[in-house]
Structure formats: C-alpha cells, structure tokens
Amino acid sequence: MYKISEFSNITQLSIKALRYYDEEGLLVPSQRNEQQHRLYSDKDYETARRIIMLREFHFSIQEMKDVLQNCENDEDICYYLQEKMALIKKNILEEKACMKAMESYLKERDFTKQANALYQIQEEICEKIQYAAIPFQGSYDKIKTYVQRLYKELKGNTKGAIFQMYFEEAYDEMMASRLCVALKKEIKTVPNDFFIGQIQARPVLSLYHIGSYETLHIGYKALLDYAQEHHLHLQLPYWQHYEKGPGIVLKGNPDKYVTKIVVPYERG
C-alpha cells in the first residue's frame, strides 16, 4: 500500500488533486489506517493511470465517473473514447457554424455602414414594359433551371436582366414570386405555366445594391426609411433586377453582385 505522498509521487497527481478525486468519489483510496490517512493499492494506481489519460482527453469529472464505473478493461474504454471523439467532432462543427455566423454578423455590420453611405436612392418613372414570367418560390440561388427555361421558350425575344417580382409585403423564405424577363416584342402564346404581364409607367424608388443576396434587406430598409422621411407610400408589386450575379454554373464573387431594387410609390 502507498501513503498519499508516495502515491502522489508515482502517479504525478498532486495531493490536492488526490483529495479532490476522493471527495468526488472518482479515486477513493482502498484503505485508511487508524489515523484515517489514505492508503492506495496497485488497483488504485491503475485507476489513477486511467484518470490521467481521461483528463488529457478533456473528459469531465462526470464523464470520468461513467467510464470508471462501467469499464472493466482498456478495451471497454476504447468505446467511450470513440463516443467522445464523435461528440468532439459534433461540437467542432457547431463551433464552426457559430464562428461563421459571427463572421457574417461582423461583415454585415461593416457592410451596413458602407452601404448606407453609398446608396443613391432615385425617384424615377419606370418604363412601360411587357414581360414573360414563370411562377417561382424560393431564393435566387435556386432559379437556374427556371432561367434556362425562360430563355429557351422565348427564343431570344428578351432584353435586359432577369428580375424577380414580389406581390406580398411581408417576408417569407418560401414566398411566391414571378421570375420575369422583359420582351423585345409582344407575344400572345406561351406555355400554360407561363404568364404575360405588363409593368405600367409609374413613379418608383430605386437603388443599386452591391453585395450578396443575404444583405438585400439592408437596401430595402434604406428605401423604406427614405419613403417614410419623404411621406411616400410604397406599393406592390416590387421587383429586383439581377444586373450582375452568379453565372449558370459558377457563383462568382457575391460581394460584387449588383441588384437593382425597384419599389413603386404614391405620394402621401
């Protein structure tokens, strides 16, 4: 049997740590002498060796208790190590996601400061155009096949950038919209799921937003603030012209995307 000072020396665990592990029920000495001094056995030494290993692997006190209570040999411990590794990998992924969210917040915060200074909001009269559209639900990064179909069906009878028209005021991730393109000349026959519409010449507020689609809401806030300051009532539908963005295959640089936001208004 080993006295606590001797056991501390051969295990490289401080007396303070040994007392703490005893209090926690993690490493209880096998015996005590008449003076109630702790005495440790060779079995206690093996337990201490495992505790040192688990501590190096960042096991908590409760996790170490679980391992020591349920493992008869080192092979059993391996199952706990595999479980711990899986948990660490999961935590790493969660921490990376958290870091990414923080980076996005800081980037958006900086972008907001710059964007508000750079926005040039225009009061203008939009031109009258006829457009062809296809119903779409979702975000711009999902529209590739819809764009391809629009161009295929219209056979070159298009002009300008693709634009997305919204008919609901409140935001929804899956809000319904129309994916549109202006026509060079009028057409009457289109596939059943297509729609032919017109935008009438009318007063609109507009601005050019340079940045990713995740930051478009900053542009909308700038337009709304401008409208409130100038006593303008914004109207539906509103639309987004995708002047410069991802290609059909490659995404390009989202920080360089150019989107023109256009919102009709009436003066109050």
N, C-alpha and C positions, 0 to 999 in steps of 0.2 A: 504494500500500500504506500501511497505517496502523500506527504503533507502538502498543503496548498502551495507553499513556497516552492517545493520541489516540482509539483505538478505544473506550476506556472512556468518554471524554467524549461521543462521538457516539452511543453505544448506551445510555448511562446505566447500564451494568453496571460494578460496582466491579472493580478489578484483581484483588482476591481472588476474586471470582466468576468472572472470565475464566480465571484459573489453575485454579480448581476444575473448570470445564467442560472445560478442556483435559485435565486429568488423567482425567476421566470419559469422555473420547472423545466429548463432546457438541458441543463447538465447538473443533475443532483448527485453529489458525491455518494458513493456506495456505502460509506460508513462514517461514523463520527466517534471520536474517542470519548473518554469520560469527561473531558473538559469541553466537549461539543466542538472540537476542532475537526474540520473537514478532512476526510481521508479518501483518496481516489485510487481506483483499481485500474488494471490494464484494460478492462472493458470501458471504463470511463475515458481512458486515453483514446480508444477508437472512436468514441462519441465526440470527443474534443476534436479529433482529426477531421471528422465529417463536418462539424460546426465551422471549423476554419475554412474548409473547402466551400461550404454553402455561403459563408459570409463573403468570400471573394467573389461569388457569383451573384451577390446583391440579393440574397434571399432575406425576407423579413423574419422577425422572430417567430411569428405565427406560421410562416411557411416552413421554417426550420423544424418547428414542433411537429407539423404534419409529416415531414419527411422522416424524422427520427422515430416517431410513433408507429409509422406504417411500413418502414423498410427493415428488412431482416439482413440484407446484404447490399453490396455496392451495385449489383445488377438491378435491384429494385430502385435504387437512387437514380439510375440512368433514365427511368421512365419519368421521374419528376423533373430531371434536367431537360428532357425533351419537351415536357409541358411548359417549363419555364421559358425555354427558347422560343416556343410558339407565342407565348404571351409577350415576350420582349419584341418579337417581330411585329406583332399586332400594335403594340404601343409605339414602335418606331413609325409605323405607317400613320397612326393617329397624330403623332407629334409632327410628322412631315406635313400632314394636311393642315394642322394648326398653324405651322410656320408659314405655309403657303397662303393661308387666309390672312395672317398678319401682314405678310408682304403685300398682298393685294390691297389691304386697307391702307397701308402707308403709301403705296403707289397711287391709289385713288385719291387720297388726301392731297398729295402733291399735285396730281393731275387737276383736281378741282380748283386749286388756287390758280394754276396756269390757265385752265380753260375759261374760267370766269373773266379773266383779264383779256383773253384772246377772242372770245365770241364777238362777232359783229352781227347783231340781230337786225334783220331787214324787214321793213313794212313794204310789201310789193303787191302787184297784181299778177297772179299766176296766169299763164296762158291757157286757153281752152284746148283741151286735147281729147282725143278718143284713145281708149286703151283696151287691151285684151288682158284678161286676168284669169287666174285659176285659184280656187279656194285653197287656203293653206293654214295649218295650225301648228305653231311651234316657233322656234327661233331661226335666225338667218342661216346658221351653220348647218341646218337640216334641209336647205332648199335646193341643193344641187340638181337632183333629178327633176324637180319642178321647173327650174330654169331651163334645163335641157329640153324639156317637153314643150315649153312655151316657144322657144326659138325654132324647134323642129316643126311645130304645127303652123307657125306664122310665116315660115319660109322667107326670111329676110325682110318682111314687112314690119320692121321695128325701128325705133330710133330712141336714142338716149339710154340712160341707165335703168336697170331693173328697180322698181320701187314696190314697197310693201304698204298697203293701205289698211288702216285700222278703223273699226266702227264702234269700239267700246271705249269709254272714258277710263275705267278702272283697269289696272294692270292685272294680268293673269299669265302665268308661264305658258299656258296652253291656249291663250286667247285666239279666237278665229280671226283670220285676216284674208286679204286678197293679195296674191303675188302678181304684180302688174308690169306691163311694158307698153309704152306709147306706140301707136301705129303710124306709119308713114301715110297710109291711105285707108279709107274706110273699108270695112269688110262686114258681111252680113251673116255668113255661115261659119260656125266654129263647132268643135266637139261639144257634146251635151254638158260636160262638166266645166266648160269654159264660160266666161262672162264677158260681154262687151259693154263698156261703160264710158261715161264722159266726165271730165272734170271741167266745170264751167269757170270762166274767167271771174275771179273774185279776190278780195283782199286776203292776204296771208302774211303770217310771220314766218320767217325762215332764218336758219343759221346753218353754218357748216361745222360739223363736229369731226375733229381729227382725233382718232383713238379707237380702242376696241369697242365692240358692241356692248360689253359689260358696263361701259361707262356712259352709254347713251342717255341714261336717266339724268345725268348732270346737265346735258343740253336741254332736256325737257323742263327741268327746274328753272333754267335761265329764261326760257321762253315764258313759262308761267309767271315768274316774278316780273318780267317785263310787261306782260299783259295786265297784271294787277296794278303795276305802277302807272300805266297809261290808260287805265279804265277800259280795257278791251275784253270782250267775251270770246273765249276760244270755242271753236265749233268742231263738230265731227262731219266727215271723217278727216283724219290727219294721215300723213304718209311720210315714209323715209326713202329717199333716193340713195341707192348704194353706188356712189360715184367711183369709189376705189376701195376694193376689198380683196378677199381671198379669191384665188382662181378656182377653176373647176376641180383641180387635183391638189395644188399646193396652197397652203394657208397664207404665206407671206408674213409680213410684219404687222400684227394687229395695232401697234402704236401708230401706224401710218394710214390706217383705214380712213377714208373720207366719206361721211354720210351727211346728206343734206336733209334736215328735218323741216317739214313744212306743215303749218297748222293754220287753217282758216280762222278768221275772227270777224266779229262785228263790233263796231264801236258803241260803247255804252252811253 
